[in-house]
Amino acid sequence: MLLVERGQVKLDEPVRTYLPEFTGDGRETVTVRELLTHTSGLPPDIETKTDWQGRDTAVRMACAEKLRSKPGTTFTYSDVNLFLVGAIVERVSGIKLEDFVRKEIYLPLGMVDTEYLPPPRKLSRVAPTQWDPVHTNVMLRGVVHDPTSRHMGGVAGHAGVFSTARDLARYARMILNDGALNGVRIFQPEAVKLMTSLQTPPGMRDRRGLGWDIDSRYSRPRGTLFPLGSFGHTGWTGTCLWIDPFFQNFFHIPIQSRSSGWQGKCGAALREPRHAGGAGGEGF
């Protein structure tokens, strides 16, 4: 969204404007907006069984994927959409994704423990990822769970960021405060409104913002207490963040269910959140 604000990326521009290799099989009509709303027609993921490596390889593989539906007509959550967005950020900004988000968002916002590829000195504070019986026979720590991101080197637009409750609280408070926190502005208010308001086509059952979930099959954390118009996002490992702009409230769950024994239980526990932890954390 920062690049959209600056006029360097246009939401309704074809993806091929920024990734020229993204052509053929109807891909040339897919827009940046459709990537961010998961209405591009791309499949949920690319294959991860072979031993391919690298971000450029992932982009090449995505450019060879056939569209499963006409762009703009069907919602299918796709990791491919978001790692292509990450590739666009790198191509347009000229710097690596991890450096861009650290410089433009994490450091200015004081998110001191949020980053891709956490260094060894922080690993004792990182929740385990999963047991790795095939390669190392140890519990992985500081290694992304998502296999596609892992093949990409641990940095991707859809997965790989490690964070803390404190840092996520600061991010949520910044969003609730129209893009600024403690005198530091990250986004313009118009950008926050744009990305957190309905962006999917009229009549589509799954309703999404730009990146954010509003009312879809993945919106269970909204429960019965958070109103329609609140927004958030869930993660495969059980993490989630949900924000209510009407009551200036939010909650986040940083649990890693794939190694904690909570696998399959987080969704049920979140269907009716009774105590939303709030904007409350003024000390964060």
C-alpha positions as a Markdown table, in Angstrom:
| # | Residue | x | y | z |
|---|---|---|---|---|
| 1 | Met | 0.0 | 0.0 | 0.0 |
| 2 | Leu | 2.9 | 2.3 | 0.5 |
| 3 | Leu | 3.8 | 2.0 | -3.1 |
| 4 | Val | 0.2 | 2.6 | -4.1 |
| 5 | Glu | 0.2 | 5.7 | -2.0 |
| 6 | Arg | 3.3 | 6.9 | -3.8 |
| 7 | Gly | 1.9 | 6.3 | -7.2 |
| 8 | Gln | 4.5 | 3.7 | -8.0 |
| 9 | Val | 2.0 | 0.8 | -8.2 |
| 10 | Lys | -1.6 | 1.1 | -9.5 |
| 11 | Leu | -4.2 | -1.3 | -8.2 |
| 12 | Asp | -6.0 | -1.8 | -11.5 |
| 13 | Glu | -2.9 | -2.1 | -13.5 |
| 14 | Pro | -2.1 | -5.6 | -15.0 |
| 15 | Val | 0.4 | -7.5 | -12.9 |
| 16 | Arg | 2.5 | -7.9 | -16.1 |
| 17 | Thr | 3.2 | -4.1 | -15.9 |
| 18 | Tyr | 5.5 | -4.9 | -12.9 |
| 19 | Leu | 6.2 | -8.6 | -13.7 |
| 20 | Pro | 6.5 | -8.7 | -17.5 |
| 21 | Glu | 6.9 | -12.5 | -17.5 |
| 22 | Phe | 3.4 | -12.9 | -16.1 |
| 23 | Thr | 1.6 | -13.4 | -19.4 |
| 24 | Gly | -0.2 | -16.1 | -21.4 |
| 25 | Asp | -3.3 | -18.2 | -20.6 |
| 26 | Gly | -5.2 | -15.0 | -19.7 |
| 27 | Arg | -2.7 | -14.0 | -17.0 |
| 28 | Glu | -2.1 | -10.7 | -18.8 |
| 29 | Thr | -5.5 | -9.4 | -17.7 |
| 30 | Val | -4.9 | -10.2 | -13.9 |
| 31 | Thr | -4.6 | -6.9 | -11.9 |
| 32 | Val | -2.8 | -6.1 | -8.7 |
| 33 | Arg | -6.2 | -5.6 | -7.0 |
| 34 | Glu | -7.1 | -9.1 | -8.0 |
| 35 | Leu | -4.0 | -10.5 | -6.4 |
| 36 | Leu | -4.7 | -8.6 | -3.1 |
| 37 | Thr | -8.4 | -9.7 | -3.1 |
| 38 | His | -7.6 | -13.3 | -4.1 |
| 39 | Thr | -9.8 | -13.1 | -7.2 |
| 40 | Ser | -7.0 | -13.6 | -9.7 |
| 41 | Gly | -8.0 | -17.1 | -10.7 |
| 42 | Leu | -4.6 | -18.5 | -9.6 |
| 43 | Pro | -4.4 | -21.8 | -7.7 |
| 44 | Pro | -3.9 | -21.8 | -3.9 |
| 45 | Asp | -0.2 | -22.7 | -4.2 |
| 46 | Ile | 2.6 | -24.1 | -6.3 |
| 47 | Glu | 4.2 | -27.5 | -5.9 |
| 48 | Thr | 6.7 | -28.0 | -3.1 |
| 49 | Lys | 7.6 | -31.7 | -3.5 |
| 50 | Thr | 10.7 | -31.1 | -5.7 |
| 51 | Asp | 13.8 | -29.5 | -4.4 |
| 52 | Trp | 13.5 | -26.1 | -6.1 |
| 53 | Gln | 14.9 | -23.0 | -4.3 |
| 54 | Gly | 14.6 | -19.2 | -4.5 |
| 55 | Arg | 12.2 | -16.4 | -5.0 |
| 56 | Asp | 12.9 | -16.0 | -8.7 |
| 57 | Thr | 12.1 | -19.7 | -9.2 |
| 58 | Ala | 8.8 | -19.3 | -7.3 |
| 59 | Val | 7.8 | -16.4 | -9.6 |
| 60 | Arg | 8.7 | -18.4 | -12.7 |
| 61 | Met | 6.6 | -21.3 | -11.5 |
| 62 | Ala | 3.7 | -19.0 | -10.7 |
| 63 | Cys | 3.9 | -17.6 | -14.2 |
| 64 | Ala | 3.5 | -21.1 | -15.6 |
| 65 | Glu | 0.3 | -21.9 | -13.6 |
| 66 | Lys | -2.9 | -22.1 | -15.4 |
| 67 | Leu | -5.7 | -19.9 | -14.1 |
| 68 | Arg | -8.5 | -21.9 | -12.5 |
| 69 | Ser | -11.2 | -19.2 | -13.1 |
| 70 | Lys | -11.7 | -16.0 | -15.0 |
| 71 | Pro | -10.0 | -13.1 | -13.1 |
| 72 | Gly | -12.4 | -11.1 | -10.9 |
| 73 | Thr | -15.1 | -13.8 | -10.8 |
| 74 | Thr | -14.1 | -16.2 | -8.0 |
| 75 | Phe | -12.5 | -16.0 | -4.6 |
| 76 | Thr | -9.8 | -18.6 | -3.9 |
| 77 | Tyr | -7.3 | -17.8 | -1.2 |
| 78 | Ser | -3.9 | -18.2 | -2.8 |
| 79 | Asp | -0.4 | -17.9 | -1.4 |
| 80 | Val | 0.7 | -17.4 | -5.0 |
| 81 | Asn | -1.2 | -14.1 | -5.1 |
| 82 | Leu | 0.7 | -12.7 | -2.1 |
| 83 | Phe | 4.2 | -13.9 | -3.0 |
| 84 | Leu | 3.7 | -12.2 | -6.4 |
| 85 | Val | 2.7 | -9.0 | -4.5 |
| 86 | Gly | 6.0 | -9.4 | -2.6 |
| 87 | Ala | 7.8 | -9.8 | -5.9 |
| 88 | Ile | 6.2 | -6.6 | -7.2 |
| 89 | Val | 7.4 | -4.8 | -4.1 |
| 90 | Glu | 10.9 | -5.9 | -4.8 |
| 91 | Arg | 10.9 | -5.1 | -8.5 |
| 92 | Val | 9.3 | -1.6 | -8.0 |
| 93 | Ser | 11.3 | -0.6 | -4.9 |
| 94 | Gly | 14.6 | -2.1 | -6.0 |
| 95 | Ile | 15.3 | -3.6 | -2.6 |
| 96 | Lys | 14.6 | -7.0 | -1.0 |
| 97 | Leu | 11.2 | -7.5 | 0.6 |
| 98 | Glu | 12.7 | -8.0 | 4.1 |
| 99 | Asp | 14.6 | -4.8 | 3.8 |
| 100 | Phe | 11.6 | -2.8 | 2.5 |
| 101 | Val | 9.3 | -3.8 | 5.3 |
| 102 | Arg | 12.0 | -3.3 | 8.0 |
| 103 | Lys | 12.8 | 0.2 | 6.7 |
| 104 | Glu | 9.4 | 1.4 | 5.9 |
| 105 | Ile | 7.2 | -0.2 | 8.6 |
| 106 | Tyr | 8.8 | -2.2 | 11.4 |
| 107 | Leu | 11.6 | 0.2 | 12.5 |
| 108 | Pro | 9.6 | 3.4 | 12.2 |
| 109 | Leu | 6.8 | 1.8 | 14.2 |
| 110 | Gly | 9.1 | 0.5 | 16.9 |
| 111 | Met | 8.3 | -3.2 | 16.0 |
| 112 | Val | 11.8 | -4.3 | 17.3 |
| 113 | Asp | 11.0 | -8.0 | 17.3 |
| 114 | Thr | 9.3 | -8.3 | 13.9 |
| 115 | Glu | 11.3 | -9.7 | 11.0 |
| 116 | Tyr | 11.9 | -12.4 | 8.6 |
| 117 | Leu | 14.7 | -14.9 | 9.4 |
| 118 | Pro | 15.2 | -14.1 | 13.1 |
| 119 | Pro | 18.9 | -14.2 | 14.1 |
| 120 | Pro | 20.3 | -16.9 | 16.4 |
| 121 | Arg | 20.4 | -14.6 | 19.5 |
| 122 | Lys | 16.5 | -14.4 | 19.3 |
| 123 | Leu | 15.8 | -18.1 | 18.8 |
| 124 | Ser | 15.2 | -18.8 | 22.5 |
| 125 | Arg | 12.2 | -16.5 | 22.3 |
| 126 | Val | 10.8 | -18.0 | 19.1 |
| 127 | Ala | 8.0 | -20.5 | 19.3 |
| 128 | Pro | 9.0 | -23.9 | 17.7 |
| 129 | Thr | 7.8 | -24.4 | 14.2 |
| 130 | Gln | 7.4 | -28.2 | 14.0 |
| 131 | Trp | 9.4 | -31.4 | 14.4 |
| 132 | Asp | 11.5 | -32.1 | 11.4 |
| 133 | Pro | 12.1 | -35.9 | 11.3 |
| 134 | Val | 13.2 | -36.0 | 7.7 |
| 135 | His | 16.2 | -33.5 | 7.5 |
| 136 | Thr | 17.4 | -32.6 | 10.9 |
| 137 | Asn | 15.5 | -34.7 | 13.4 |
| 138 | Val | 15.1 | -31.7 | 15.7 |
| 139 | Met | 12.3 | -29.2 | 16.6 |
| 140 | Leu | 12.7 | -26.4 | 14.1 |
| 141 | Arg | 12.8 | -22.9 | 15.6 |
| 142 | Gly | 13.0 | -19.6 | 13.7 |
| 143 | Val | 12.2 | -21.5 | 10.4 |
| 144 | Val | 9.0 | -20.7 | 8.6 |
| 145 | His | 6.3 | -23.4 | 8.7 |
| 146 | Asp | 5.0 | -22.7 | 5.2 |
| 147 | Pro | 6.8 | -25.0 | 2.7 |
| 148 | Thr | 6.6 | -22.5 | -0.2 |
| 149 | Ser | 8.1 | -19.7 | 1.8 |
| 150 | Arg | 10.8 | -22.2 | 3.0 |
| 151 | His | 11.7 | -23.1 | -0.6 |
| 152 | Met | 11.9 | -19.4 | -1.3 |
| 153 | Gly | 14.5 | -18.9 | 1.5 |
| 154 | Gly | 12.1 | -18.0 | 4.3 |
| 155 | Val | 11.1 | -14.6 | 2.8 |
| 156 | Ala | 7.8 | -14.3 | 0.9 |
| 157 | Gly | 4.8 | -12.0 | 0.6 |
| 158 | His | 2.5 | -14.6 | 2.2 |
| 159 | Ala | 4.6 | -16.2 | 5.0 |
| 160 | Gly | 7.8 | -16.0 | 6.9 |
| 161 | Val | 7.4 | -13.0 | 9.3 |
| 162 | Phe | 8.1 | -13.7 | 13.0 |
| 163 | Ser | 6.7 | -11.2 | 15.6 |
| 164 | Thr | 5.6 | -10.7 | 19.2 |
| 165 | Ala | 2.3 | -9.8 | 21.0 |
| 166 | Arg | 3.8 | -6.3 | 21.8 |
| 167 | Asp | 4.7 | -5.6 | 18.2 |
| 168 | Leu | 1.4 | -6.8 | 16.8 |
| 169 | Ala | -0.4 | -4.6 | 19.3 |
| 170 | Arg | 1.6 | -1.6 | 18.0 |
| 171 | Tyr | 0.7 | -2.5 | 14.4 |
| 172 | Ala | -3.0 | -2.8 | 15.3 |
| 173 | Arg | -3.0 | 0.5 | 17.2 |
| 174 | Met | -1.5 | 2.2 | 14.2 |
| 175 | Ile | -4.2 | 0.9 | 11.9 |
| 176 | Leu | -6.9 | 2.0 | 14.4 |
| 177 | Asn | -5.3 | 5.4 | 14.5 |
| 178 | Asp | -5.7 | 5.8 | 10.7 |
| 179 | Gly | -2.1 | 4.9 | 9.9 |
| 180 | Ala | -0.1 | 6.7 | 12.6 |
| 181 | Leu | 1.2 | 5.9 | 16.1 |
| 182 | Asn | 3.1 | 8.0 | 18.6 |
| 183 | Gly | 3.6 | 10.8 | 16.1 |
| 184 | Val | 4.9 | 8.5 | 13.4 |
| 185 | Arg | 2.9 | 8.1 | 10.3 |
| 186 | Ile | 3.1 | 4.8 | 8.3 |
| 187 | Phe | 0.1 | 5.0 | 6.0 |
| 188 | Gln | -2.2 | 7.9 | 5.0 |
| 189 | Pro | -5.7 | 7.6 | 6.4 |
| 190 | Glu | -7.1 | 7.2 | 2.9 |
| 191 | Ala | -4.8 | 4.1 | 2.4 |
| 192 | Val | -6.0 | 2.5 | 5.6 |
| 193 | Lys | -9.6 | 3.1 | 4.6 |
| 194 | Leu | -9.0 | 1.7 | 1.2 |
| 195 | Met | -7.3 | -1.5 | 2.3 |
| 196 | Thr | -9.8 | -2.3 | 5.1 |
| 197 | Ser | -13.0 | -1.6 | 3.1 |
| 198 | Leu | -14.8 | -3.9 | 0.7 |
| 199 | Gln | -12.8 | -4.5 | -2.5 |
| 200 | Thr | -14.2 | -7.7 | -3.9 |
| 201 | Pro | -16.8 | -7.5 | -6.8 |
| 202 | Pro | -20.5 | -6.9 | -5.9 |
| 203 | Gly | -22.4 | -10.1 | -5.2 |
| 204 | Met | -19.3 | -12.2 | -4.2 |
| 205 | Arg | -20.0 | -14.3 | -1.1 |
| 206 | Asp | -16.5 | -13.9 | 0.3 |
| 207 | Arg | -15.9 | -10.3 | 1.0 |
| 208 | Arg | -12.3 | -9.0 | 1.3 |
| 209 | Gly | -10.3 | -5.8 | 1.6 |
| 210 | Leu | -6.9 | -5.4 | 0.1 |
| 211 | Gly | -5.1 | -8.2 | 1.9 |
| 212 | Trp | -7.5 | -8.0 | 4.8 |
| 213 | Asp | -10.4 | -10.4 | 5.4 |
| 214 | Ile | -13.7 | -8.8 | 6.2 |
| 215 | Asp | -16.4 | -11.5 | 5.8 |
| 216 | Ser | -15.4 | -14.8 | 4.2 |
| 217 | Arg | -15.1 | -18.5 | 5.0 |
| 218 | Tyr | -11.9 | -17.6 | 6.9 |
| 219 | Ser | -13.6 | -15.0 | 9.2 |
| 220 | Arg | -14.4 | -17.3 | 12.1 |
| 221 | Pro | -12.3 | -15.2 | 14.5 |
| 222 | Arg | -14.8 | -12.4 | 14.1 |
| 223 | Gly | -17.2 | -14.5 | 16.2 |
| 224 | Thr | -20.5 | -13.0 | 17.3 |
| 225 | Leu | -19.1 | -10.0 | 19.1 |
| 226 | Phe | -17.1 | -8.2 | 16.4 |
| 227 | Pro | -19.4 | -6.4 | 13.9 |
| 228 | Leu | -19.4 | -6.7 | 10.1 |
| 229 | Gly | -16.9 | -4.1 | 8.9 |
| 230 | Ser | -14.3 | -5.2 | 11.4 |
| 231 | Phe | -11.3 | -6.9 | 9.6 |
| 232 | Gly | -8.4 | -9.2 | 10.2 |
| 233 | His | -6.4 | -12.1 | 9.0 |
| 234 | Thr | -5.8 | -15.7 | 10.1 |
| 235 | Gly | -2.7 | -17.9 | 9.6 |
| 236 | Trp | -2.4 | -21.6 | 8.8 |
| 237 | Thr | -0.5 | -22.3 | 12.1 |
| 238 | Gly | -3.3 | -20.9 | 14.2 |
| 239 | Thr | -2.3 | -17.2 | 14.5 |
| 240 | Cys | -4.8 | -14.4 | 13.9 |
| 241 | Leu | -5.3 | -10.7 | 14.3 |
| 242 | Trp | -8.7 | -9.1 | 14.2 |
| 243 | Ile | -9.4 | -5.3 | 14.4 |
| 244 | Asp | -12.7 | -3.5 | 15.2 |
| 245 | Pro | -12.6 | 0.1 | 14.1 |
| 246 | Phe | -16.0 | 0.9 | 15.5 |
| 247 | Phe | -15.2 | 0.2 | 19.1 |
| 248 | Gln | -11.4 | 0.8 | 18.7 |
| 249 | Asn | -10.6 | -2.7 | 19.8 |
| 250 | Phe | -8.5 | -5.7 | 18.6 |
| 251 | Phe | -7.3 | -9.1 | 19.6 |
| 252 | His | -4.4 | -11.2 | 18.4 |
| 253 | Ile | -3.6 | -14.9 | 19.0 |
| 254 | Pro | 0.1 | -15.6 | 18.5 |
| 255 | Ile | -0.2 | -19.4 | 19.3 |
| 256 | Gln | 1.7 | -21.8 | 17.0 |
| 257 | Ser | -0.8 | -24.7 | 16.9 |
| 258 | Arg | 1.4 | -27.0 | 14.7 |
| 259 | Ser | 3.8 | -27.7 | 17.6 |
| 260 | Ser | 1.7 | -26.9 | 20.6 |
| 261 | Gly | -0.9 | -29.6 | 20.4 |
| 262 | Trp | -3.7 | -27.1 | 19.6 |
| 263 | Gln | -3.9 | -28.1 | 15.9 |
| 264 | Gly | -7.5 | -28.0 | 14.8 |
| 265 | Lys | -8.7 | -26.4 | 18.0 |
| 266 | Cys | -7.9 | -22.7 | 17.5 |
| 267 | Gly | -10.7 | -22.1 | 15.0 |
| 268 | Ala | -13.3 | -23.5 | 17.3 |
| 269 | Ala | -12.0 | -21.5 | 20.2 |
| 270 | Leu | -12.1 | -18.3 | 18.2 |
| 271 | Arg | -15.7 | -18.6 | 16.9 |
| 272 | Glu | -17.0 | -16.7 | 19.9 |
| 273 | Pro | -14.3 | -14.6 | 21.4 |
| 274 | Arg | -15.7 | -13.4 | 24.8 |
| 275 | His | -13.0 | -11.0 | 25.9 |
| 276 | Ala | -11.4 | -9.0 | 23.1 |
| 277 | Gly | -8.1 | -7.8 | 24.4 |
| 278 | Gly | -8.0 | -4.3 | 23.4 |
| 279 | Ala | -6.8 | -1.3 | 22.0 |
| 280 | Gly | -6.1 | -1.5 | 25.5 |
| 281 | Gly | -2.5 | -2.0 | 25.5 |
| 282 | Glu | -1.5 | 1.7 | 25.7 |
| 283 | Gly | 1.8 | 0.6 | 27.1 |
| 284 | Phe | 2.7 | -1.3 | 24.0 |
